[in-house]
């Protein structure tokens, strides 16, 4: 499989996961709002904790939705057909230890494509910042040791 096909697949998988997360979060927010709207206390009180808790959940889901929407925008703005000679947003970085898709932090577990595992990370993450601007042959020192960049595309 060529490098552009790998990037396209990684891009598509990440985009689908974020879109799925947005749907799930939107549904949870709507459910919490429905619960809050349905609550009719025995008496109107500013201390109606059930309704307050439901509204707090709605606010929490709204914040999650906002963050997931930002992740989606980040992914959508990546053109997977662009070739990279150095690490930047949208790059795939293969090292002697692990492989990364520089996009957004989406999964705890790597994605497997063509028998290789790729972990989506953000360029703003500590590792993303260390890798940023590096080229094949460069080395990056981490707390767990040194990794060598094999390829960037």
C-alpha positions in Angstrom: 0.0 0.0 0.0 1.4 3.4 -0.9 1.9 6.2 1.5 -1.0 8.3 0.3 -3.4 5.4 0.7 -2.2 4.9 4.3 -2.7 8.6 5.0 -6.2 8.6 3.4 -7.2 5.5 5.5 -5.9 7.1 8.7 -7.6 10.4 7.9 -10.9 8.6 7.2 -10.8 6.4 10.3 -10.1 9.4 12.5 -12.8 11.5 10.9 -15.4 8.7 11.3 -14.5 8.2 15.0 -14.9 11.9 15.8 -18.2 12.1 13.9 -19.4 9.1 15.8 -18.3 10.7 19.1 -20.2 13.9 18.2 -23.4 11.9 17.5 -23.1 10.0 20.9 -22.3 13.2 22.8 -25.2 15.1 21.2 -27.6 12.4 22.1 -26.4 12.3 25.7 -26.7 16.1 25.9 -30.3 15.9 24.5 -31.2 13.1 26.9 -29.8 15.1 29.9 -31.7 18.2 28.8 -34.9 16.2 28.4 -34.5 14.9 32.0 -34.0 18.4 33.3 -37.0 19.7 31.4 -39.2 16.8 32.7 -38.4 17.3 36.3 -41.2 18.8 38.2 -40.3 19.2 41.9 -42.9 19.0 44.7 -42.3 22.7 45.0 -40.5 25.3 43.1 -37.2 25.9 44.8 -33.9 27.4 44.0 -32.4 24.3 45.8 -33.8 21.8 43.3 -30.6 19.7 43.1 -31.9 17.1 40.6 -32.6 19.8 38.0 -29.3 21.5 38.8 -27.4 18.2 38.4 -29.1 17.5 35.1 -28.3 21.0 33.8 -24.7 20.6 34.9 -24.6 17.3 32.9 -26.0 19.3 29.9 -23.2 21.8 30.3 -20.6 19.1 30.5 -21.8 17.5 27.4 -21.9 20.8 25.6 -18.3 21.4 26.5 -17.4 17.9 25.2 -19.3 18.6 22.0 -17.4 21.9 21.6 -14.0 20.1 22.0 -15.0 17.3 19.6 -16.1 19.8 17.0 -12.7 21.5 17.2 -11.1 18.0 16.7 -13.3 17.4 13.7 -12.3 20.8 12.2 -8.7 19.9 12.7 -9.1 16.6 10.9 -11.2 18.1 8.1 -8.5 20.7 7.4 -5.9 18.0 6.8 -5.3 17.1 3.2 -4.2 13.5 3.2 -2.8 13.7 -0.3 -0.1 16.3 0.8 3.4 14.8 1.0 5.6 16.0 3.9 9.4 16.0 4.1 9.3 17.1 7.7 6.9 16.5 10.6 3.9 18.8 10.5 0.2 18.6 11.0 -1.1 15.9 8.6 2.2 14.0 8.5 2.7 10.3 9.1 5.8 9.7 11.1 7.4 6.2 11.2 10.1 5.8 13.8 12.3 2.9 14.9 9.9 2.4 17.9 6.3 3.5 16.8 4.4 5.2 14.0 2.3 8.3 14.4 -0.4 10.2 12.4 0.0 13.9 13.4 -3.6 15.0 13.5 -5.5 15.1 16.8 -5.5 12.8 19.8 -8.5 10.6 19.2 -7.7 7.1 20.2 -5.9 5.5 23.2 -5.1 2.5 21.0 -3.2 2.6 17.6 -4.9 2.1 14.3 -3.7 -0.8 12.2 -3.2 -0.3 8.5 -1.2 -2.7 6.2 0.1 -4.5 9.2 1.5 -1.4 10.9 0.1 0.4 14.0 -0.3 4.2 13.8 -1.2 6.3 16.8 -3.0 9.6 16.1 -1.4 12.4 18.1 -1.8 16.2 18.2 1.1 18.4 17.0 0.4 20.4 20.2 1.0 17.4 22.4 4.4 17.1 24.1 5.5 14.4 21.7 4.1 16.3 18.7 6.1 19.4 19.7 9.3 17.3 20.0 8.7 15.8 16.5 7.6 19.0 14.8 9.9 20.0 12.1 12.0 16.9 12.3 13.1 15.0 9.2 14.0 11.4 8.4 17.3 10.5 10.2 16.7 13.0 13.0 16.5 11.6 16.6 14.3 12.8 19.4 15.1 12.2 23.1 12.2 11.1 25.2 12.2 10.1 28.9 12.1 6.5 27.8 15.0 6.8 25.4 15.9 8.0 22.0 13.7 7.4 18.9 14.9 7.8 15.4 12.7 9.0 12.6 12.7 6.6 9.7 10.3 8.3 7.4 7.9 11.2 7.1 5.1 11.4 4.5 
